[in-house]
Amino acid sequence: MRFFALCVSLVLALFSVGCGQSADRSSRPNIIVVLADDVGWGSLGSYGEPRIQTPNLDRLAREGRRFTQAYAPSSACSPTRYGVMTGRYFWRSKVNDGMVLSSNAPLHIETDRLTIASLLKDQGYRTAAIGKWHLGLGSEEGRTDWASKLVPGPRSIGFDYFFGLSANPRNGPHSFIENEELMGKLPGRPVSISGFGAHAKTSGIVAPFKTDEIMQNITKRVTTWIAENHADPFFVYFAPNAVHTPIAPNRAFTGSPYGKYGDFIHEVDASVGQILATLDALDLAKDTLVIFTSDNGGDINRGSPVHMQAMDSGLKPNGDLRGGKLHVWEGGFRVPFIVRWPGQVPEDSVSEQILSLTDLLATFAQITDVPLPDGAAEDSFDMLAAFTESTQGPPLRNRIVLQAGDATFAIREADWKLVERADPPDIRTARPKRAERIANMRANAPQQDQLFFLAKDPSEENDVGELFPERAARMRERLALDRSASQTRP
Ligand SMILES: [Ca+2]
C-alpha cells in the first residue's frame, strides 16, 4: 500500500512538473500573424467558397477556430496596419483621412509607442516583420531618400528583422528592403522613382524585382527566419502583398475557375502552407499560435478586368455582404480571422464574437501576462477568452468604431450599425488634394445618418433610421463619445 502511495505521489510529482513546463510554455507561445492584403473572407473554402482551393487555410480552420464577426477597423490598408501594430484606431493619429499613407511617408508610428512587436521583444521574443510594410519609413514628410538608411522603420518599433516592400509593389522602390537598406543599389548613384501606377520605375538599382516572384521571396524569408530563430520564443508579422493589385500569381499557379485572381488566392494559401510545413518539420506547431487575417475586405473594383473576370465567374469576395475594400459597408471591414493554437483553441470551431484587429495587442499582452500601461493600446480588448472558450460566452466587446477609405465613420454595436452622414467631423490630412476629394465625396453622399439591423439585414439593404430614431441618436452619441475619449478599452 505504501509502495502504491509512493508510486502515486511520484506520478503526481512528475505530472505537475510536466504541467508546470507546459504552463510556462503556453504563456510564451511562438506567435505568427499573417495579415494578407485585400483577401475577402468569401474567397476561402473554410468560409464556404465552393470552387476555390485553399487546403492549407482550410486545415488551419479545421485545427483551430474561425471567426465570422472579425473586423478590420478600417477598410483601407495603412489605417488597419496601424491598428494591428498599436492597438489604437488610426484616426486618433495625426491624420484621420481614412486613406493609405503615401508611399514615401515617414514612419507613422511614434518610436516610443507600445506595439505588438515591442511588447513581445520585451518578453524575450525574437521578432520579425516580413512582407508589405506601408506604415512609412524615415522621418521626413515626402522626402524619403531611398539611397540612404531608412530609419526610423520597423526595427525602431520592436522588430529585430525586416524584409519586404516599402508599400505596394507598384509604388516603388521596385526592390526589397532588408532591415534599413534598399537591396541592389548601384554604388554612388541616387535612387529615384518616376512615373505612376503600372508605369512607375525605379532608377539607381541593379534590377527591379519580378512582381510574380514577390510572394515566393517573402515566404522563403519567413521559413528561413523561423528555422534560424526558434531557439527562443519568436514572433513573425507576415504581410503578403497578395491579393492586392497587381494581380501577379507565380507561373506555378494556374487554372483557377476564377482566373488570375483565383490563382493569386491559391498562392496565398500555398504560402501559408509552407509556413505550416516549416512548423511541422521543426516540431513547433504545438507551441505556436497562428493567426490568418486580412487588412480589409476584398476589392470588388469593377473597373479592373481581372477582378471582374473573377466575379463574373461567380466569386463573391465578401460573400453576400454589401461593398468591399474602401467602402463603409460591411464588405469593407469584415475579414477572415482564423486562429490555431493546439491545446488552447478548440479545434474545428466557429466563434461569432465581435473582434477587431486592434485587439491583437491586448490579447498578446494577456497571453504573455504583461499589464498594459496607460497611453497604449487605446482601442485594444483582450480577446483571449474568445480564442479559448469551449462554448461562446458573453460578448467581450460589443462595439467597434469603423472608418472607411473616404473617411466616413460608422459604429457597430451588438447587432446594429450606424453610418454617420450628418455633420461628420473635420478631416486632418497631410494632403490638400485629399481634403478636397473628401469634401466632394461628402457632398455627394446621403446627408442623413443610416441605421441597419445586421441580424436581420446583413447586406445593409434597409435603412431603418426613421423607424428607430432613438437608437440612431444613441449610437450617434456613442460614436462621438468613443471618438472624443482617449481610449475605448476597459
Ligand atoms: Ca489592403
Residues whose N, C-alpha, C, O or C-beta is under 5 A from the ligand:
A	BS01	CA	D37 D38 C77 D295 N296
